[in-house]
Amino acid sequence: MIAKYDIVIYNLVLLLYINEFRRINLDYILRKEVLGNENSRLYKTNG
């Protein structure tokens, strides 16, 4: 019985960790996209 609960808890923790990691990655990618667009705009205005 205890082993089954351990596996369930482990899977839940793993899912939470993966979701958090994915969210951080998305955040980083979105921020990079925005910064990239800002930079390209700056380069265009500069010349």
C-alpha positions as CSV (number, residue, x, y, z in Angstrom):
1,M,0.0,0.0,0.0
2,I,2.7,2.5,1.0
3,A,4.6,1.9,-2.2
4,K,1.6,2.8,-4.3
5,Y,1.1,6.1,-2.4
6,D,4.8,6.9,-2.9
7,I,4.5,6.4,-6.6
8,V,1.4,8.6,-6.8
9,I,3.0,11.4,-4.7
10,Y,6.2,11.2,-6.9
11,N,4.1,11.5,-10.1
12,L,2.2,14.5,-8.7
13,V,5.5,16.2,-7.7
14,L,7.0,15.4,-11.1
15,L,3.9,16.9,-12.9
16,L,4.0,20.1,-10.8
17,Y,7.7,20.4,-11.5
18,I,7.3,19.9,-15.2
19,N,4.4,22.5,-15.4
20,E,6.5,25.0,-13.4
21,F,9.5,24.5,-15.7
22,R,7.4,24.8,-18.8
23,R,5.8,28.0,-17.5
24,I,9.2,29.5,-16.8
25,N,10.4,28.5,-20.3
26,L,7.3,30.1,-21.9
27,D,7.8,33.2,-19.8
28,Y,11.5,33.4,-20.9
29,I,10.6,32.7,-24.6
30,L,7.9,35.4,-24.6
31,R,10.2,37.9,-23.0
32,K,12.9,37.1,-25.5
33,E,10.4,37.6,-28.4
34,V,9.4,41.0,-27.0
35,L,13.0,42.1,-26.5
36,G,13.9,40.8,-30.0
37,N,11.1,42.9,-31.5
38,E,12.2,45.9,-29.5
39,N,15.8,45.5,-30.7
40,S,14.8,45.1,-34.3
41,R,12.7,48.2,-34.0
42,L,15.6,50.1,-32.5
43,Y,18.0,48.9,-35.2
44,K,15.5,50.1,-37.9
45,T,15.2,53.6,-36.4
46,N,18.9,53.9,-35.9
47,G,19.6,52.9,-39.4
